[in-house]
Amino acid sequence: SEKLYTASPGLVNGLQARTFGVWTLLSSVIRCLCAIDIRNRTLYHITLFTFFLALAHFLSEVFIYHTAALTIGVMAPLMVASFSILGMLIGLQYLEVEALSQNKKKN
């Protein structure tokens, strides 16, 4: 939290830092499970949603709440979330094509 919320560090307390840590742990578990079972469409969508949530969170902290400045501590997660969303949206097209081809094979 010290590297992220540099614009207003007084607004961040221990509880918020721990909650953010638990969120980070939960999202990393979801992302690892998706990497293991990449063809699970539900898990894929949930994982994609975690990146949208992360992007929205960091953008809101910078531009709405002004608790974070555009430092490397904030730019890194913004870039990871943005590139991950882009990659997962491209990968989503392949999941859809694969699902359609499997349905044709069954019929």
C-alpha positions in Angstrom: 0.0 0.0 0.0 2.9 2.3 0.6 4.0 2.1 -3.1 0.5 2.4 -4.5 -1.4 5.0 -2.5 1.3 7.7 -2.6 -0.9 10.7 -3.2 -2.8 10.3 0.1 -1.0 7.8 2.3 -2.9 9.0 5.4 -6.1 7.6 4.1 -4.8 4.1 4.0 -4.9 2.1 7.2 -3.9 -1.4 8.1 -7.3 -2.9 7.6 -7.5 -1.6 4.0 -4.0 -2.8 3.3 -4.8 -6.3 4.6 -8.1 -6.4 2.6 -6.2 -5.4 -0.6 -3.7 -8.2 0.2 -6.5 -10.7 0.5 -8.0 -9.5 -2.8 -4.6 -9.9 -4.5 -4.3 -13.4 -3.1 -7.8 -14.4 -4.2 -7.4 -13.0 -7.7 -4.0 -14.7 -8.1 -5.6 -18.1 -7.1 -8.3 -17.5 -9.7 -5.8 -16.6 -12.4 -3.6 -19.7 -11.6 -6.7 -22.0 -11.8 -7.6 -20.5 -15.1 -4.1 -21.1 -16.4 -4.4 -24.7 -15.4 -7.8 -25.2 -16.9 -7.8 -22.6 -19.7 -10.7 -24.2 -21.6 -13.1 -23.8 -18.7 -15.3 -20.9 -20.1 -16.8 -19.9 -16.8 -13.4 -19.7 -15.1 -12.1 -17.8 -18.1 -14.8 -15.2 -17.8 -14.3 -14.9 -14.0 -10.6 -14.4 -14.6 -11.2 -11.8 -17.2 -13.5 -10.0 -14.8 -10.8 -9.9 -12.2 -8.6 -8.0 -14.6 -11.4 -5.5 -15.4 -11.9 -5.0 -11.6 -8.2 -4.4 -11.1 -8.1 -1.9 -13.9 -11.2 -0.1 -12.7 -9.8 0.0 -9.1 -6.5 1.5 -10.0 -8.0 4.0 -12.5 -10.5 5.2 -10.0 -7.8 5.6 -7.3 -5.8 7.8 -9.7 -8.5 9.8 -11.5 -11.5 9.8 -9.2 -10.3 9.5 -5.6 -6.8 11.0 -6.1 -5.3 8.6 -3.5 -2.7 7.2 -6.0 -0.3 9.0 -8.3 0.8 7.7 -11.7 4.1 6.2 -10.3 5.7 3.0 -11.3 3.8 1.3 -8.4 0.5 2.1 -10.1 1.6 2.0 -13.7 2.7 -1.6 -13.4 -0.7 -3.1 -12.3 -2.4 -0.8 -14.9 -0.2 -2.2 -17.7 -0.6 -5.8 -16.5 -4.4 -5.5 -16.3 -4.7 -3.7 -19.6 -2.5 -6.2 -21.5 -4.1 -9.2 -19.8 -7.6 -7.9 -20.8 -6.4 -7.5 -24.3 -4.8 -11.0 -24.4 -7.8 -12.6 -22.8 -10.3 -11.0 -25.2 -8.2 -12.3 -28.1 -8.1 -15.7 -26.5 -11.8 -15.6 -25.9 -12.4 -15.7 -29.6 -10.4 -19.0 -29.8 -12.5 -20.5 -27.0 -15.7 -19.6 -28.9 -14.4 -21.1 -32.1 -13.2 -24.2 -30.3 -16.6 -24.6 -28.6 -18.4 -24.3 -32.0 -16.1 -26.9 -33.6 -16.7 -29.3 -30.7 -20.5 -28.9 -31.1 -20.2 -29.7 -34.8 -18.2 -32.9 -34.1 -20.9 -34.1 -31.6 -23.6 -33.6 -34.2 
